[in-house]
Amino acid sequence: MSTTFRGFWVEETKNGTFTQSVQDLPFDVLPDHDVLIKVSYSSLNYKDSLSAFGNKGVTRTYPHIPGIDASGVIAEDTSGTFKPGQPVIVTGYELGSNSFGGFSEYIRVPVDWVVPLPDELSLKDAMIFGTAGFTAAYGVHRLQRELIEPESGPILVTGATGGVGSLAVFFLANAGYHVIAATGKMEAEPFLKELGASVVINRDEVTQVKPSLLLSGIYAGAIDTVGGSMLDAIIRQSQPDGAVACCGNLLGHQLNTNIYPFILRGVSLLGIDSAICKMPLRTVLWGFLAKQTPDRLPSGYANFISLDQLPYELERISAGGQTGRVVITLEQ
C-alpha cells in the first residue's frame, strides 16, 4: 500500500475564504477509528457542496475532506468485525461533515458506521443510490408505515429532478404508485416520465394556492425535498389520513402552517434524517435498495467523474443545476 492517498482537500485561508484542491495526503491525517476502507466510489450530494464551500453549519473545522457517501472494500479492521477485501458501504453519520469523507481514496471510520454491501448490489450501484437513494427509500418506508398504499391515491414528489426526488419517483413508480412529480424544470418532463412519473406539474401548481387553512385534498402522500412554503401547501392539500415525508429545506427551514390538517384530516408529518438512521432500519433500507434494479434507470441518469472533475460539479449542484446523480470513481 502506498504511503499517501489522493483526497479532495478543502482549506480555510486567513481571510476566511476556502480553497479546494486534489492532493496527495499522508495516512496520519485520517481520524483514529477502527476501520480503514479503500474507497471505490462516492457520490455528490447538496450537503457536500455546503461542506466544500465552507458552511460551518455542516463542517465545523477545516482543513476537511467532504463526501457523505462511500463504497469500497475493507483494508483493515482492528475490531475484527470485517474481513480485508469485504465490500462495504458507509453513508451518513458524521462522514464528510465532521469526519473526513468519501472524496478520498481511503476513509477511516468507526465500525458502527459500516454496512456490509448487499449481495444484489455492486459497489458502483450502491453509489448511484447513495444518500439520495437511501433518503428516498426512507421516505417510501415511512409512507408505507402509515399505510399509504398504491390504491390510497396519488403521491406527490417535490424537487423531482434532484437526487432524492428523482429516486423517490423511481422507487414509488416501481412499487405501483401513481406519482405526481413537481418541478421547476418542466423541460425535464420526459426524464421524469421515464423514471415512472404518471404526471409532471410545475411546482407553482402546488404552492400558488389560496391561503385557506384547508384546501381540496389532492395527495394521499408526499415526499417533500424542499420544505418551506411548499411543505405548508402540501399539508393543506393532503387527503384525510394522508402523510407527508419531509427531508429537505431548500425553500427555508421555517414551517408556517396551521393545526387543522392534523386534527380535522389526521394528516401525518414524517421527519426523515438519513444521517442518524439506526443500524437495524439502515440495513432494512439497504435491503430495499438492493432490489431496485438501477439498470432500469434512464440512460445517462448517473454521470461518472473523477476527483479532478469535482469543482465543476460542486458549483453546478450548489446552483441547483444537477439532474440525476453524480458518482465519483476512485478505484484505479
C-alpha distance (Angstrom), angle and dihedral (degrees) to the residues before:
residue distance angle dihedral
M1 . . .
S2 3.79 . .
T3 3.80 119.8 .
T4 3.82 90.5 -125.7
F5 3.79 138.2 38.5
R6 3.81 134.5 -158.7
G7 3.78 118.8 -107.4
F8 3.80 139.7 166.4
W9 3.79 100.6 -109.3
V10 3.82 121.6 -159.1
E11 3.81 117.7 -167.6
E12 3.79 133.7 -177.2
T13 3.79 114.8 -133.0
K14 3.78 126.2 -143.1
N15 3.81 91.2 -101.2
G16 3.81 92.0 54.8
T17 3.79 99.3 -103.3
F18 3.82 123.9 123.4
T19 3.78 130.9 -126.3
Q20 3.80 127.9 -161.0
S21 3.79 126.9 -156.9
V22 3.79 141.5 150.5
Q23 3.79 108.8 -113.7
D24 3.80 141.4 174.5
L25 3.78 104.0 -113.4
P26 3.83 133.5 -169.5
F27 3.80 117.1 -116.1
D28 3.79 91.9 -120.7
V29 3.83 90.6 74.1
L30 3.81 88.2 70.6
P31 3.81 117.5 94.6
D32 3.80 119.9 -98.9
H33 3.82 101.9 -102.5
D34 3.81 135.7 137.1
V35 3.79 102.9 -105.9
L36 3.80 129.0 58.1
I37 3.82 112.7 -166.7
K38 3.78 127.8 -168.6
V39 3.79 101.4 -139.5
S40 3.80 118.9 -134.1
Y41 3.81 99.7 174.1
S42 3.78 140.7 4.6
S43 3.79 130.9 179.3
L44 3.78 137.2 -139.2
N45 3.80 121.9 -111.8
Y46 3.80 132.3 173.0
K47 3.81 89.8 -109.1
D48 3.81 88.6 60.0
S49 3.78 91.3 59.2
L50 3.80 90.4 51.7
S51 3.80 90.1 52.6
A52 3.81 93.5 44.6
F53 3.81 92.3 52.2
G54 3.80 95.3 48.5
N55 3.80 106.5 -97.0
K56 3.82 102.6 168.6
G57 3.80 90.2 -162.5
V58 3.80 87.6 67.7
T59 3.81 102.2 31.0
R60 3.78 118.1 25.3
T61 3.80 101.1 -168.7
Y62 3.80 137.5 30.8
P63 3.00 151.2 -116.0
H64 3.77 90.0 62.8
I65 3.82 145.2 161.1
P66 3.84 112.1 -136.7
G67 3.80 126.0 -153.9
I68 3.81 121.0 115.5
D69 3.83 92.2 -163.5
A70 3.79 133.9 59.3
S71 3.78 138.9 162.2
G72 3.76 123.6 -174.6
V73 3.78 145.7 109.4
I74 3.78 131.9 -66.0
A75 3.80 112.6 -97.6
E76 3.80 95.3 174.8
D77 3.81 137.7 -8.0
T78 3.78 116.6 -173.9
S79 3.82 90.7 -172.7
G80 3.80 92.2 62.6
T81 3.81 92.6 -130.4
F82 3.80 96.9 117.1
K83 3.80 131.7 37.5
P84 3.82 124.2 -127.3
G85 3.78 109.6 -93.6
Q86 3.81 94.3 23.6
P87 3.84 111.5 139.6
V88 3.80 113.8 -122.3
I89 3.81 144.6 167.0
V90 3.80 130.9 -137.0
T91 3.81 121.2 -172.0
G92 3.78 132.5 156.6
Y93 3.80 126.4 -4.8
E94 3.83 106.2 96.4
L95 3.81 95.1 -39.6
G96 3.79 109.8 134.5
S97 3.79 93.6 -1.5
N98 3.80 107.4 66.6
S99 3.80 98.5 -9.1
F100 3.81 123.5 56.9
G101 3.79 107.7 -86.1
G102 3.76 147.4 -151.7
F103 3.82 100.5 -71.7
S104 3.76 85.1 92.7
E105 3.79 139.7 78.2
Y106 3.82 89.6 -117.8
I107 3.80 136.6 27.8
R108 3.79 130.2 -173.7
V109 3.80 115.4 -152.5
P110 3.82 142.3 161.6
V111 3.80 113.1 -84.6
D112 3.83 89.7 -121.1
W113 3.81 90.3 67.3
V114 3.80 95.7 58.0
V115 3.83 124.0 99.8
P116 3.82 120.6 -168.9
L117 3.81 110.1 -119.9
P118 3.83 109.4 -105.8
D119 3.80 112.3 -115.0
E120 3.82 92.2 -119.2
L121 3.82 93.8 56.9
S122 3.78 131.1 73.9
L123 3.79 120.6 -145.8
K124 3.81 88.1 -110.1
D125 3.81 94.2 50.8
A126 3.80 90.9 48.4
M127 3.80 89.0 61.2
I128 3.79 94.5 43.8
F129 3.79 81.4 65.2
G130 3.83 100.2 30.6
T131 3.79 119.9 142.1
A132 3.81 90.6 -29.6
G133 3.79 92.0 58.3
F134 3.78 91.9 40.2
T135 3.81 90.6 53.3
A136 3.80 92.2 47.2
A137 3.81 90.1 49.3
Y138 3.81 89.4 49.7
G139 3.81 89.4 53.2
V140 3.81 92.4 50.7
H141 3.80 89.5 47.8
R142 3.82 92.1 51.8
L143 3.82 92.4 49.6
Q144 3.79 91.4 49.7
R145 3.80 90.4 48.2
E146 3.83 85.9 58.6
L147 3.83 88.2 53.7
I148 3.80 93.8 -108.6
E149 3.81 100.6 156.4
P150 3.84 131.2 174.8
E151 3.81 90.2 -96.6
S152 3.83 90.7 53.8
G153 3.79 92.5 80.2
P154 3.81 141.5 -98.6
I155 3.80 121.4 -18.1
L156 3.80 119.6 -146.4
V157 3.81 121.4 -145.5
T158 3.81 117.3 -169.2
G159 3.79 126.6 -160.2
A160 3.78 82.9 27.5
T161 3.81 99.1 172.6
G162 3.82 93.9 54.8
G163 3.78 125.2 90.1
V164 3.81 98.0 -93.6
G165 3.80 94.8 36.2
S166 3.79 97.1 47.8
L167 3.79 92.9 48.2
A168 3.80 91.0 46.0
V169 3.81 88.0 55.6
F170 3.80 89.9 49.2
F171 3.81 96.2 47.5
L172 3.80 94.7 44.4
A173 3.81 92.8 47.8
N174 3.81 90.1 48.6
A175 3.81 88.1 54.1
G176 3.82 92.2 53.2
Y177 3.82 101.1 -102.1
H178 3.80 124.5 146.1
V179 3.82 99.2 -119.1
I180 3.79 125.2 -158.4
A181 3.81 109.3 -164.4
A182 3.82 116.4 -156.0
T183 3.79 118.1 -160.4
G184 3.78 143.5 154.5
K185 3.81 88.7 -139.2
M186 3.80 104.3 73.2
E187 3.80 89.0 169.8
A188 3.80 85.0 72.6
E189 3.82 92.5 64.1
P190 3.85 93.8 109.2
F191 3.82 89.7 50.6
L192 3.81 91.9 50.6
K193 3.80 92.4 45.9
E194 3.80 88.9 51.8
L195 3.81 88.6 53.5
G196 3.80 88.3 55.6
A197 3.81 106.3 -93.3
S198 3.80 111.6 154.3
V199 3.81 92.7 -159.4
V200 3.82 132.1 15.5
I201 3.80 118.0 -156.2
N202 3.77 135.7 177.3
R203 3.79 110.6 -101.8
D204 3.82 88.7 -123.7
E205 3.81 88.4 71.0
V206 3.80 87.1 66.6
T207 3.79 100.2 41.7
Q208 3.81 104.6 33.1
V209 3.79 95.7 75.3
K210 3.78 136.3 120.9
P211 3.82 116.5 -73.8
S212 3.81 89.9 -119.6
L213 3.78 117.0 144.1
L214 3.81 88.7 -123.5
L215 3.80 128.8 22.8
S216 3.79 132.6 -171.4
G217 3.79 109.6 -59.6
I218 3.80 104.8 -113.6
Y219 3.80 107.3 150.3
A220 3.79 126.9 60.3
G221 3.79 88.3 -166.6
A222 3.77 143.0 -12.2
I223 3.77 142.8 -159.9
D224 3.79 105.6 -148.6
T225 3.80 118.3 -165.9
V226 3.82 99.5 173.9
G227 3.83 110.0 49.6
G228 3.80 124.3 -170.6
S229 3.80 117.8 79.6
M230 3.80 90.5 -7.6
L231 3.79 92.0 61.2
D232 3.81 92.2 48.4
A233 3.81 91.1 50.4
I234 3.81 92.1 49.8
I235 3.80 92.9 49.9
R236 3.81 91.2 52.6
Q237 3.85 90.9 48.4
S238 3.80 96.0 48.1
Q239 3.78 121.2 118.3
P240 3.82 121.7 -119.3
D241 3.81 109.1 -71.0
G242 3.80 88.8 12.9
A243 3.78 123.0 150.2
V244 3.80 134.2 -148.5
A245 3.80 121.4 -160.0
C246 3.81 109.8 -154.9
C247 3.80 123.0 -159.9
G248 3.81 109.9 148.5
N249 3.80 145.6 53.0
L250 3.80 107.3 -164.4
L251 3.82 90.0 130.8
G252 3.77 92.6 47.0
H253 3.78 142.8 -63.1
Q254 3.80 96.4 -106.4
L255 3.81 122.9 89.0
N256 3.80 115.1 -157.3
T257 3.78 108.6 -174.9
N258 3.81 140.7 121.4
I259 3.77 138.6 -107.7
Y260 3.81 100.4 -115.5
P261 3.83 99.7 86.6
F262 3.80 87.4 55.5
I263 3.81 100.0 44.7
L264 3.83 100.4 32.0
R265 3.81 100.2 36.2
G266 3.79 102.9 23.1
V267 3.82 92.6 -124.7
S268 3.81 114.9 175.5
L269 3.81 123.8 -144.9
L270 3.79 109.1 -154.2
G271 3.80 121.2 -161.7
I272 3.81 119.4 -144.4
D273 3.81 122.4 -161.3
S274 3.78 109.0 164.1
A275 3.81 93.2 179.6
I276 3.81 94.9 69.2
C277 3.80 99.1 32.5
K278 3.80 108.7 141.8
M279 3.79 117.7 -111.2
P280 3.85 98.8 -111.6
L281 3.82 90.8 56.6
R282 3.81 91.4 37.4
T283 3.79 88.8 58.9
V284 3.81 91.7 48.0
L285 3.80 91.6 51.3
W286 3.80 93.1 49.5
G287 3.80 86.8 50.4
F288 3.81 88.0 54.8
L289 3.81 90.9 48.6
A290 3.80 90.8 50.4
K291 3.81 88.3 64.3
Q292 3.82 96.6 49.9
T293 3.85 99.0 90.1
P294 3.82 101.8 -137.8
D295 3.81 89.0 -162.5
R296 3.82 86.0 76.0
L297 3.80 91.6 63.3
P298 3.83 115.7 107.5
S299 3.78 116.6 -79.9
G300 3.80 109.2 -89.6
Y301 3.80 93.0 16.7
A302 3.81 90.0 132.3
N303 3.79 120.1 48.5
F304 3.82 112.8 -155.5
I305 3.79 117.0 -149.0
S306 3.80 141.2 164.9
L307 3.80 128.3 -116.2
D308 3.80 89.1 -101.0
Q309 3.82 90.6 59.5
L310 3.81 93.9 53.4
P311 3.85 99.6 95.5
Y312 3.81 93.1 64.9
E313 3.80 92.9 46.9
L314 3.81 92.0 46.9
E315 3.79 90.0 55.1
R316 3.79 90.8 47.5
I317 3.81 96.9 50.7
S318 3.82 90.2 43.9
A319 3.81 88.5 57.2
G320 3.81 92.5 48.2
G321 3.79 93.4 -108.5
Q322 3.80 101.0 124.5
T323 3.78 119.5 111.2
G324 3.77 117.7 -174.0
R325 3.79 118.9 -15.2
V326 3.81 138.4 -38.5
V327 3.81 115.7 -149.3
I328 3.80 122.0 -166.3
T329 3.80 115.1 -144.5
L330 3.81 113.6 -147.3
E331 3.80 103.8 160.6
Q332 3.79 116.0 99.4
